[in-house]
Amino acid sequence: MVQSAVPTDLPAGSGFTFRHYLICLRGILSREGLRFLNQRERFVSSLVRPLLWLFVFAAGFRQVLGVSIIPPYKTYVLYEVYITPGLCGMILLFSGMQSSLSMVYDREMGNMRTLLVSPFPRWFLLVCKLLAGVAVSIMQVYVFLLIALFWGVKPPWSGYLLILPALFLSGLMLCSLGMLLSSMIRQLENFAGIMNFVIFPMYFASPALYPLWRIQESSPLLHKICLANPFTYAVELIRFALYGRIDWGSLMIVTACTVLFLGGAIFAYNPSNGLLQRRQTPGGEA
């Protein structure tokens, strides 16, 4: 078990310096990084899903699902080029839910108590936890993009840098959503069903695999559902950023959803109105 690097010997209510906050952030980032490195199966599984879509399904659907010239593309693109931003979003989505699963696991195993009893503000600890999850997911996305190069997916080189803010904001939104869901789940066994209930509708009801105009032609109702799906705007934000452009509408919606989900998670983990107020289940920890 990796010991927590969060200082716990500071008196409650003491004034923290910027250095103290950095130590806390570094400790949580290190813990999550070591956990990820020790779970190689998690890294491999995070890449298998998008690579399967890129290598297998894209080859089969290339002739069936043509993509017209739509922003940000200036010419016709192959299907595997179109779905690459959506597959980046898939990695962020699954990684965000996986990070939330670790929250539920830590709560049941008692590790969460070490973190939450720290004298640091609870909102800061949760934000650090989110940043650690986002950092891990961004690393997975860049590994995927590197592999996609060998499959002919070659966006502008500047896109690899410009996509970073979009990945960070989208990852923060999805991790915040996962953390909010984790606050509502008391037992680890219930989380898998919730994950499937959230992940697959969000992913398939989005432009990750097909343009919105095609969805509108086939089902106006599904098109409206896609427009109400926050993951739709995360995918479009990533898509435009990868080609050096900003989708301002998607940027505003993703930012608003991030604030909403993060605020809800912080509220839910507040001991006066969230998890700590609920009746504990056997083996559960606040």
C-alpha positions as CSV (number, residue, x, y, z in Angstrom):
1,M,0.0,0.0,0.0
2,V,1.3,3.4,-0.9
3,Q,1.5,5.7,2.1
4,S,-0.2,9.0,1.8
5,A,2.2,11.9,1.3
6,V,-0.4,14.4,2.6
7,P,0.9,16.1,5.8
8,T,-1.3,15.3,8.7
9,D,0.7,16.7,11.5
10,L,-0.3,20.3,10.9
11,P,-2.7,21.8,13.4
12,A,-6.2,22.3,12.2
13,G,-7.0,25.8,11.3
14,S,-3.3,26.7,10.9
15,G,-2.3,29.0,8.1
16,F,-0.9,27.1,5.2
17,T,1.7,28.5,2.9
18,F,1.9,28.0,-0.8
19,R,4.6,25.5,-0.2
20,H,2.3,23.4,2.0
21,Y,-0.3,23.2,-0.8
22,L,2.4,22.2,-3.3
23,I,3.6,19.4,-1.0
24,C,0.0,18.2,-0.7
25,L,-0.6,18.3,-4.4
26,R,2.7,16.6,-5.1
27,G,1.9,13.8,-2.6
28,I,-1.5,13.1,-4.2
29,L,-0.1,13.2,-7.7
30,S,2.7,10.8,-6.7
31,R,0.4,8.4,-5.1
32,E,-1.9,8.2,-8.1
33,G,1.0,8.0,-10.5
34,L,2.6,5.1,-8.6
35,R,-0.8,3.4,-8.4
36,F,-1.2,3.7,-12.2
37,L,2.3,2.4,-12.9
38,N,1.7,-0.6,-10.6
39,Q,-1.5,-1.4,-12.5
40,R,-0.2,-2.1,-16.0
41,E,-3.4,-3.9,-16.9
42,R,-5.2,-0.6,-16.4
43,F,-2.9,1.1,-18.9
44,V,-3.3,-1.7,-21.5
45,S,-7.0,-1.9,-21.1
46,S,-7.4,1.9,-21.5
47,L,-5.7,1.6,-25.0
48,V,-7.3,-1.6,-26.2
49,R,-10.8,-0.1,-26.6
50,P,-9.8,2.9,-28.8
51,L,-7.2,1.0,-30.7
52,L,-9.8,-1.7,-31.5
53,W,-12.1,1.0,-32.9
54,L,-9.3,2.5,-34.9
55,F,-7.8,-0.6,-36.3
56,V,-10.8,-2.9,-36.8
57,F,-14.1,-1.0,-36.9
58,A,-12.7,2.0,-38.8
59,A,-11.5,-0.3,-41.5
60,G,-14.9,-2.0,-41.8
61,F,-16.9,1.3,-41.7
62,R,-14.7,3.3,-43.9
63,Q,-16.7,2.7,-47.0
64,V,-20.1,2.8,-45.3
65,L,-19.8,5.9,-43.2
66,G,-18.4,8.6,-45.4
67,V,-17.6,12.0,-43.9
68,S,-18.3,15.2,-45.8
69,I,-16.3,18.3,-45.5
70,I,-17.2,19.7,-42.1
71,P,-15.3,22.0,-39.7
72,P,-12.6,21.8,-38.7
73,Y,-11.6,19.7,-41.7
74,K,-10.9,21.5,-44.9
75,T,-11.0,18.4,-47.1
76,Y,-12.6,15.0,-47.1
77,V,-11.1,12.8,-44.4
78,L,-10.9,9.1,-43.8
79,Y,-13.2,7.6,-41.2
80,E,-10.3,6.7,-38.9
81,V,-9.2,10.4,-39.0
82,Y,-12.7,11.5,-38.0
83,I,-13.1,9.2,-35.1
84,T,-9.7,9.8,-33.5
85,P,-10.8,12.8,-31.4
86,G,-13.8,10.8,-30.3
87,L,-11.5,8.0,-29.3
88,C,-9.4,10.5,-27.3
89,G,-12.7,11.4,-25.5
90,M,-13.3,7.7,-24.9
91,I,-10.0,7.4,-23.1
92,L,-10.8,10.5,-20.9
93,L,-14.3,9.1,-20.2
94,F,-13.2,5.6,-19.2
95,S,-10.3,7.0,-17.2
96,G,-12.5,9.5,-15.4
97,M,-14.9,6.6,-14.4
98,Q,-11.9,4.5,-13.4
99,S,-10.6,7.2,-11.2
100,S,-14.0,7.4,-9.5
101,L,-13.9,3.7,-9.0
102,S,-10.7,4.1,-7.1
103,M,-12.5,6.7,-4.9
104,V,-15.2,4.1,-4.0
105,Y,-12.5,1.5,-3.4
106,D,-10.5,3.8,-1.2
107,R,-13.6,4.6,0.8
108,E,-14.4,0.9,1.4
109,M,-10.8,0.0,2.3
110,G,-10.4,3.0,4.6
111,N,-7.7,4.8,2.7
112,M,-10.0,7.7,2.0
113,R,-10.1,8.5,5.7
114,T,-6.4,9.3,5.7
115,L,-7.0,11.8,3.0
116,L,-10.2,13.4,4.2
117,V,-9.0,13.9,7.8
118,S,-6.1,16.1,6.6
119,P,-6.3,19.7,7.9
120,F,-6.2,20.9,4.4
121,P,-9.5,22.2,2.9
122,R,-11.6,19.3,1.7
123,W,-12.2,21.0,-1.7
124,F,-8.5,21.3,-2.2
125,L,-7.9,17.6,-1.6
126,L,-10.7,16.7,-4.0
127,V,-9.3,19.0,-6.7
128,C,-5.9,17.5,-6.2
129,K,-7.4,14.0,-6.6
130,L,-9.1,15.2,-9.8
131,L,-5.9,16.7,-11.2
132,A,-4.1,13.4,-10.6
133,G,-6.8,11.5,-12.5
134,V,-6.7,14.0,-15.4
135,A,-2.9,13.9,-15.6
136,V,-3.0,10.1,-15.9
137,S,-5.7,10.2,-18.6
138,I,-3.9,12.8,-20.7
139,M,-0.8,10.6,-20.7
140,Q,-2.9,7.8,-22.0
141,V,-4.3,10.0,-24.8
142,Y,-0.9,11.0,-26.0
143,V,0.3,7.4,-26.1
144,F,-2.8,6.6,-28.2
145,L,-2.1,9.5,-30.6
146,L,1.5,8.3,-31.0
147,I,0.2,4.8,-32.0
148,A,-2.4,6.4,-34.3
149,L,0.5,8.0,-36.2
150,F,1.4,4.6,-37.6
151,W,-2.1,4.1,-38.8
152,G,-2.1,7.3,-40.9
153,V,-3.7,9.6,-38.5
154,K,-1.5,12.7,-38.8
155,P,-3.0,16.0,-37.6
156,P,-0.8,19.1,-37.8
157,W,2.1,18.9,-35.4
158,S,1.0,22.0,-33.6
159,G,-2.3,20.2,-32.8
160,Y,-0.4,17.9,-30.4
161,L,0.3,21.0,-28.3
162,L,-2.9,22.9,-28.8
163,I,-5.0,19.9,-27.8
164,L,-3.5,19.9,-24.3
165,P,-5.9,22.5,-22.8
166,A,-8.9,20.8,-24.5
167,L,-7.9,17.5,-23.0
168,F,-7.3,19.0,-19.6
169,L,-10.7,20.8,-19.5
170,S,-12.6,17.8,-20.9
171,G,-10.8,15.4,-18.6
172,L,-11.6,17.6,-15.6
173,M,-15.3,17.7,-16.6
174,L,-15.5,13.9,-16.9
175,C,-13.5,13.2,-13.8
176,S,-15.7,15.7,-11.9
177,L,-18.8,13.8,-13.2
178,G,-17.3,10.5,-12.0
179,M,-16.4,11.9,-8.6
180,L,-20.0,13.2,-8.3
181,L,-21.3,9.7,-9.1
182,S,-18.9,8.1,-6.7
183,S,-20.4,10.2,-3.9
184,M,-23.8,8.6,-4.5
185,I,-22.5,5.0,-4.4
186,R,-22.0,3.3,-1.1
187,Q,-20.7,0.0,-2.2
188,L,-18.0,-1.0,-4.8
189,E,-20.3,-3.7,-6.3
190,N,-22.8,-1.1,-7.4
191,F,-20.4,1.0,-9.3
192,A,-19.9,-1.2,-12.4
193,G,-23.6,-1.0,-13.3
194,I,-23.6,2.8,-12.8
195,M,-20.5,3.1,-15.0
196,N,-22.1,1.2,-17.9
197,F,-25.3,3.2,-17.5
198,V,-23.4,6.4,-17.8
199,I,-20.4,5.6,-20.1
200,F,-22.1,3.9,-23.1
201,P,-25.1,6.3,-23.5
202,M,-22.7,9.3,-23.2
203,Y,-20.3,7.9,-25.8
204,F,-22.7,6.6,-28.4
205,A,-25.1,9.6,-28.2
206,S,-22.3,11.9,-29.3
207,P,-20.4,12.8,-32.5
208,A,-17.5,10.6,-31.4
209,L,-18.3,7.9,-34.1
210,Y,-20.5,9.8,-36.6
211,P,-21.2,13.5,-37.4
212,L,-24.2,15.2,-35.8
213,W,-25.7,15.9,-39.2
214,R,-26.0,12.2,-39.9
215,I,-27.7,11.6,-36.6
216,Q,-30.1,14.4,-37.3
217,E,-31.0,12.9,-40.7
218,S,-31.7,9.5,-39.2
219,S,-33.3,10.5,-35.8
220,P,-34.2,14.0,-34.8
221,L,-34.9,12.8,-31.3
222,L,-31.4,11.2,-30.9
223,H,-30.0,14.5,-32.3
224,K,-31.6,16.4,-29.5
225,I,-30.3,13.9,-27.0
226,C,-26.8,14.4,-28.4
227,L,-27.1,18.1,-28.0
228,A,-28.0,17.7,-24.4
229,N,-25.0,15.4,-23.8
230,P,-22.0,17.2,-22.3
231,F,-19.7,14.6,-23.8
232,T,-20.7,15.8,-27.3
233,Y,-19.1,19.2,-26.6
234,A,-16.0,17.6,-25.1
235,V,-15.4,15.7,-28.3
236,E,-15.9,18.7,-30.5
237,L,-13.6,20.8,-28.3
238,I,-10.9,18.1,-28.7
239,R,-11.6,17.8,-32.5
240,F,-11.2,21.5,-33.2
241,A,-8.2,21.9,-30.9
242,L,-6.4,19.1,-32.6
243,Y,-6.6,21.1,-35.9
244,G,-5.6,24.4,-34.3
245,R,-9.1,25.9,-33.9
246,I,-11.4,26.8,-31.0
247,D,-15.0,25.8,-30.9
248,W,-16.2,28.6,-28.6
249,G,-19.7,27.1,-28.0
250,S,-18.2,23.8,-26.9
251,L,-15.6,25.6,-24.8
252,M,-18.3,27.5,-22.8
253,I,-20.5,24.4,-22.3
254,V,-17.6,22.2,-21.2
255,T,-16.5,24.9,-18.8
256,A,-20.0,25.3,-17.4
257,C,-20.4,21.6,-16.9
258,T,-17.1,21.3,-15.2
259,V,-18.0,24.0,-12.7
260,L,-21.4,22.3,-12.2
261,F,-20.0,18.8,-11.7
262,L,-17.1,19.9,-9.6
263,G,-19.3,22.0,-7.4
264,G,-21.7,19.1,-7.0
265,A,-18.8,16.7,-6.0
266,I,-17.4,19.1,-3.5
267,F,-20.9,19.6,-2.0
268,A,-21.5,15.9,-1.9
269,Y,-18.2,15.2,-0.1
270,N,-18.8,17.9,2.5
271,P,-19.2,16.2,5.9
272,S,-22.2,18.4,6.8
273,N,-24.4,17.5,3.8
274,G,-22.7,14.7,1.9
275,L,-21.2,11.3,2.4
276,L,-20.1,11.8,6.0
277,Q,-23.7,12.5,7.1
278,R,-25.1,9.3,5.6
279,R,-25.5,6.2,7.5
280,Q,-22.4,4.0,7.0
281,T,-22.7,0.6,5.5
282,P,-20.7,-2.4,6.8
283,G,-17.2,-2.1,5.6
284,G,-17.8,1.4,4.2
285,E,-15.7,4.5,5.0
286,A,-16.5,8.2,4.6
